[in-house]
Amino acid sequence: MARIPREIIDQVRNSVDISDVIGQYVQLKRAGKNFTGLCPFHEEQTPSFSVNAEKQFYHCFGCGRSGNVFQFLMDYKHISFVEAVQEVAKLGGTTLPSSYTADSTPQQTSPVDREQGQLLDLHDKAAQLYHHILLNTPAGEPARRYLQKRGMSRDLIEKFGIGFAPVQRILAPYCAQQKLDYQLMRKSGLFTEDRDGKLQDRFVERVMFPIRNAQGKVIAFSGRLLNTAQTDLPKYLNSPETPIFNKRRTLFNLDLAKKAARDDGRLYLFEGFMDVISAFGAGVENGIASMGTSFTSEQVQIINRTTKQLDICYDGDSAGQNAIDRAISLVQDHQNGRLNVQVVQLPAGVDPDEYVQQNGAAKFREYVHDQEETTTDFYLRFLRNGRNLNNQQELMAYLDAVLKEIARLDTPLAQDMYLSKLADEFKLDKAALQGQLRQFQGELHLQPTQPAQSYQEQAAIAYAPPAQPTTVKIDRTELAEQILLRYMLHDPNVWSHVRAQDHFHFIHEKYESLYMVASSYFSEYGDYTTARFLDYLAAYPDLRTTLSQVEQLTVNPDVDMQVIDDCLRTLTQQTPLQDQIEQVRAQLKEASTLNNTELATQLTVNLIKLLKKQQQYKAEETK
């Protein structure tokens, strides 16, 4: 199969601006020559994720993730190198010949990528097997009747790939027949292991709902018990977390919902899978659900990158209302002012699936579009629960709680409207309510709001400028190594000058390793670009981080050979001392092996002197 030529990879990479691509997934703000935002690879409150548009790479000062545009898409979407190249080619309008297939990588696929690909393939095979059993075998008949009773059409079953795991355990024998690796099966989460190490199907007599990632690939399952008379078993059983499945970062149906959300301008957040599927069948295709656990901050960040509006449509019972409260609080804490949250209030005791069954698809579509309310309206109603508002003390507690919510509103007009509503209902002085509101605004660190701003203006001030990343103090030797590498990579004359030094090497292993790989790179490609070298380092994630640290270094663009020689002198002064220490350590080890106590004692004294000298030298460097 064809291998993508380096010149085509360069052409594809150069056809886009990395900040434009990453900006589709991360809310970026310009900071000088760079862009900053909240890192998509770990949870944080203060932006530490930096995108260098000039050199076309990104680096997170918090978690250390770094790379070019291909690496970002590979890490963010869990796709292969070729899939990333294909996606960037589409964005940049570059035609990529179809002969370049999924094995066309510039380096060998890493073990992690290979394992993830195998796990995805295993889940795809399992989904096809369960789906076939449901639709085409006598064993699937009870599950077909159950789904039909729930109002699920064959088209809907096929759309979601729903299947059935029968009483007979069929997946483990199937995988054995396919000669799949035992360790891979263990890691998949599709099996349990008995005391003898034998693997058995995890899912038995369950209707199987495939869980897909944002790219539509099956990464896990949720199984609904068909025979609920077995009271000792959980009604729903989800896959455990695996290398391809993280519950906190997964939203059910996101792959299909995000397409509909582009047209409708919103996502609907439901509590369960059946709610999402019933809503989809009723024509509300932009529904998602969390993974049987509490709504998470990671899921908020994913939603925040997908749409501008989230409508929460949970059950109408007390538990559902409490869950709406928690979801609203989570969104307020973990989104940057971009996401507008609304609530769809269902009748008491009814969930979305039941509403569709009782009232039909058309009524459900009409209801969710017409019954939206603001989060403030929700709290005006929700906070009354359990309170006797005829009691003055409880009324004051209610008003305090409501005013705290009104204080969050971003326009004076909206605040004034709700203050008027409270004043009219409870026959209160509006000015007194305004005074109490100002107090809560101060407690929430909110200034009185300015007139309404456009979305673009809100995005521009979504968060304060990022705090400067914590500076790790390094000694003079390491700084010299970084400066030297920075100039060597970008200036062929400096590279040649350093290479001409007798017995030259870097002190720290990470810089020496980067130097050795760079030597191979220059032998193969000649000229240097940061983005291309990051491609070359695809199999060396630690060295990508080291390179990002070197590239972030601010140096004078005009090369001063005196600076280069000073760096070399710093390293050559340190090298003999380190060599002596290693030599004495080797001699000491040999003396100890030979039980030569007298020599070992003398060598120990020598080693202590050398280490003290090295300690003193480093202390002077950091002054």
Residue pairs with C-beta under 8 A, 6 or more apart in sequence:
1 99
1 101
1 103
1 104
2 97
2 99
2 100
2 101
2 104
3 100
3 104
4 82
4 85
4 96
4 100
4 104
4 106
6 106
6 525
8 96
8 100
9 85
9 106
9 535
10 529
10 532
11 94
12 85
12 88
12 89
12 92
12 94
12 96
13 56
13 68
13 69
13 70
13 88
13 531
13 532
13 535
15 88
15 89
15 91
15 92
15 93
15 94
16 69
16 88
16 91
16 92
17 53
17 56
18 51
18 52
18 53
18 56
18 57
18 58
18 68
18 69
18 72
18 531
19 28
19 35
19 51
19 53
20 91
21 69
21 72
21 73
21 88
21 91
22 28
22 35
22 37
22 51
22 58
22 69
22 72
23 35
24 305
25 40
25 76
25 305
26 37
26 38
26 39
26 40
26 49
26 305
27 37
27 38
27 304
27 305
27 336
27 338
27 459
27 462
28 35
28 36
28 37
28 51
29 35
29 36
29 37
29 47
29 460
29 462
29 463
29 465
29 466
31 50
31 465
31 466
33 52
33 53
33 54
34 50
34 51
34 52
34 53
35 50
35 51
35 53
36 47
36 48
36 49
36 50
36 51
36 465
36 466
37 47
37 49
37 51
38 44
38 47
38 49
38 301
38 336
39 47
39 48
39 49
39 60
39 62
39 63
39 65
40 49
40 76
40 301
40 305
41 60
41 63
41 65
41 75
41 76
42 60
42 62
42 63
42 65
43 297
43 298
43 301
44 62
46 466
46 467
47 463
47 466
48 60
48 61
48 62
48 466
48 467
48 469
49 58
49 59
49 60
49 61
49 62
50 58
50 59
50 60
50 61
50 552
51 57
51 58
52 58
52 59
52 530
52 551
52 552
55 529
55 530
55 531
55 551
56 68
56 69
56 529
56 530
56 531
57 66
57 67
57 68
57 530
57 531
57 534
57 548
57 551
58 65
58 66
58 67
58 68
58 72
59 65
59 66
59 545
59 548
59 549
59 551
59 552
60 66
61 469
61 470
62 469
64 545
65 75
65 545
66 534
66 544
66 545
66 547
66 548
67 74
67 75
67 534
67 544
68 530
68 531
68 534
68 535
69 84
69 88
69 531
70 81
70 84
70 85
70 88
70 535
71 84
71 534
71 535
71 538
71 544
73 79
73 83
73 84
73 87
73 88
74 80
74 81
74 83
74 84
74 113
77 83
77 84
77 213
77 214
77 215
78 116
78 213
78 215
78 244
79 87
79 215
80 102
80 105
80 109
80 113
80 117
81 105
81 106
81 109
81 538
82 100
82 101
82 102
82 103
82 104
82 105
83 102
85 96
85 100
86 96
88 94
89 95
89 96
103 109
105 538
106 535
106 536
106 538
107 536
107 538
107 539
108 539
109 117
110 538
110 539
112 243
115 184
115 187
115 243
116 243
116 244
118 181
118 184
119 184
119 187
119 188
119 242
119 243
119 244
120 217
120 218
120 219
120 244
122 175
122 180
122 184
122 185
122 188
122 190
123 188
123 190
123 210
123 217
123 218
123 219
123 220
123 221
123 244
124 217
124 218
125 174
125 178
126 171
126 190
126 218
126 221
127 161
127 163
127 208
127 210
127 218
127 221
129 163
129 170
129 171
129 174
130 163
130 164
130 165
130 208
130 210
130 221
131 158
131 161
131 162
131 163
132 163
133 139
133 140
133 163
133 164
133 165
133 166
133 170
134 140
134 143
134 144
134 157
134 162
134 163
134 164
134 207
134 208
135 144
135 154
135 157
135 158
139 164
139 166
139 167
139 168
140 164
140 166
142 226
143 164
143 207
143 226
146 207
146 226
147 157
147 162
147 207
150 274
150 278
150 353
150 357
151 278
151 281
151 356
151 357
152 162
152 277
152 281
153 281
156 277
156 280
156 281
159 256
159 280
160 209
160 210
160 253
160 277
160 280
161 210
161 218
162 207
162 208
162 209
162 210
163 207
163 208
163 210
164 206
164 207
164 208
164 226
165 171
165 201
165 203
165 204
165 205
165 206
165 208
165 223
166 204
166 205
167 204
167 205
169 200
169 201
169 204
170 201
171 190
171 191
171 201
171 203
172 185
172 191
172 199
172 200
172 201
175 185
182 199
185 191
185 199
186 193
186 199
187 242
187 243
188 242
189 202
189 220
189 239
189 240
189 241
189 242
189 245
190 201
190 202
190 203
190 221
190 239
191 199
191 200
191 201
191 202
192 199
192 200
192 201
192 202
193 199
193 200
194 200
202 237
202 239
203 221
203 223
203 237
205 225
205 226
205 227
206 223
206 224
206 225
206 226
206 237
207 223
207 224
207 226
208 221
208 222
208 223
209 221
209 222
209 223
209 224
209 252
209 273
210 218
210 220
210 221
211 218
211 219
211 220
211 221
211 222
211 238
211 239
211 245
211 250
211 252
211 291
212 218
212 219
212 253
212 254
212 255
213 219
213 244
213 250
213 254
213 255
214 254
214 255
214 258
214 302
215 255
216 255
216 256
219 242
219 244
219 245
219 250
220 238
220 239
220 242
220 244
220 245
220 250
221 238
221 239
222 236
222 237
222 238
222 239
222 273
222 291
222 292
223 236
223 237
223 238
224 235
224 236
225 233
225 234
225 235
225 236
225 237
228 235
236 292
238 247
238 291
238 292
239 245
241 247
246 298
247 291
247 292
247 293
247 296
248 291
248 293
248 296
248 298
248 299
249 296
249 298
249 299
249 302
250 291
250 299
251 257
251 288
251 289
251 290
251 291
251 299
251 302
251 303
252 273
252 276
252 288
252 289
252 290
252 291
253 276
253 277
253 280
253 287
253 288
253 289
254 288
254 302
254 306
256 280
256 285
257 267
257 268
257 285
257 286
257 287
257 288
258 267
258 286
258 306
258 307
259 285
260 285
260 286
261 267
261 286
261 306
261 307
264 286
265 307
265 308
265 309
266 286
266 307
266 308
266 309
266 310
266 311
266 342
267 286
267 287
267 288
267 303
267 306
267 307
267 309
267 310
267 311
268 279
268 284
268 286
268 287
268 288
268 310
268 311
268 312
268 313
268 344
268 368
269 287
269 288
269 289
269 290
269 295
269 303
269 310
269 311
269 312
269 313
269 314
269 327
270 276
270 279
270 287
270 288
270 289
270 313
270 314
270 352
271 289
271 314
271 315
271 320
271 323
271 351
272 289
272 351
272 353
273 289
274 353
275 287
275 289
275 313
275 351
275 352
275 353
276 287
276 288
276 289
277 353
278 352
278 353
278 356
278 357
279 285
279 287
279 313
279 352
279 356
279 364
279 368
280 287
281 356
281 361
282 356
282 360
282 361
282 362
282 364
282 365
283 361
283 364
283 365
284 364
284 365
284 368
287 313
288 303
290 296
290 299
294 326
295 323
295 326
295 327
295 330
296 330
297 330
297 333
297 334
300 330
300 331
300 334
300 335
300 339
301 334
301 335
303 310
303 335
303 339
304 334
304 335
304 336
304 338
304 339
307 339
308 338
308 339
308 340
308 455
309 339
309 340
309 341
309 342
310 331
310 339
310 340
310 341
310 342
311 341
311 342
311 343
311 344
311 368
311 372
312 324
312 327
312 328
312 341
312 342
312 343
312 344
313 343
313 344
313 346
313 352
313 368
314 320
314 321
314 323
314 324
314 327
314 346
314 351
315 323
315 346
315 349
315 350
315 351
315 352
316 345
316 346
316 347
316 348
316 349
316 350
316 351
317 348
317 349
318 385
320 346
320 351
321 382
321 385
324 343
324 378
324 382
325 379
325 382
328 341
328 343
328 375
328 378
331 339
331 341
332 341
332 408
336 462
336 463
337 410
337 458
337 462
337 463
338 455
338 458
338 459
338 462
341 375
342 372
342 373
342 374
342 375
343 372
343 373
343 374
343 375
343 377
343 378
344 367
344 368
344 371
344 372
344 373
345 371
345 373
345 378
345 381
346 352
346 355
346 367
347 355
350 358
352 364
355 363
355 364
355 367
356 364
359 367
375 405
376 405
376 406
376 408
376 409
376 414
376 418
379 401
379 402
379 405
380 402
380 418
380 421
383 398
383 401
383 402
383 405
384 398
387 394
387 395
387 397
387 398
388 394
389 395
389 398
389 426
395 426
399 422
399 426
399 428
399 433
399 436
400 436
400 440
402 418
402 422
403 433
403 436
403 437
403 440
404 440
404 444
406 415
406 418
406 419
406 437
407 415
407 437
407 440
407 441
407 444
407 446
408 444
408 446
409 415
409 418
409 449
410 449
410 452
411 449
411 451
411 452
412 448
412 449
412 451
413 452
415 437
415 449
419 430
419 433
419 434
419 437
420 430
422 428
422 433
423 429
423 430
423 433
438 448
441 447
441 448
453 461
473 622
474 482
475 618
475 621
475 622
476 570
476 621
476 622
477 507
477 508
477 570
477 571
477 574
477 618
477 621
478 507
478 508
478 511
480 566
480 567
480 568
480 570
480 571
481 506
481 507
481 508
481 511
481 567
481 571
482 511
482 549
482 550
482 553
483 553
483 555
483 563
483 567
484 494
484 498
484 506
484 564
484 567
484 568
484 571
485 506
485 511
485 514
485 515
485 518
485 550
486 550
486 551
486 553
486 555
487 494
487 555
487 559
487 563
487 564
488 494
488 495
488 498
488 515
488 518
489 495
489 518
489 528
489 533
489 550
490 528
491 559
493 559
494 559
494 561
494 564
495 522
497 561
497 564
498 504
498 564
498 568
501 568
504 568
504 571
505 512
505 515
505 575
506 512
506 515
506 571
507 571
507 574
507 575
507 578
510 542
510 543
510 546
511 546
513 540
513 543
513 546
514 543
514 546
514 547
514 550
517 536
517 537
517 540
517 543
518 533
521 528
521 533
521 536
522 528
525 532
525 536
530 547
530 551
533 547
534 544
534 547
537 543
537 544
537 547
556 563
574 617
577 610
577 613
577 614
577 617
578 614
580 610
581 607
581 610
581 611
581 614
584 603
584 606
584 607
584 610
585 607
587 599
587 603
588 600
588 603
588 604
588 607
591 599
591 600
591 603
592 600
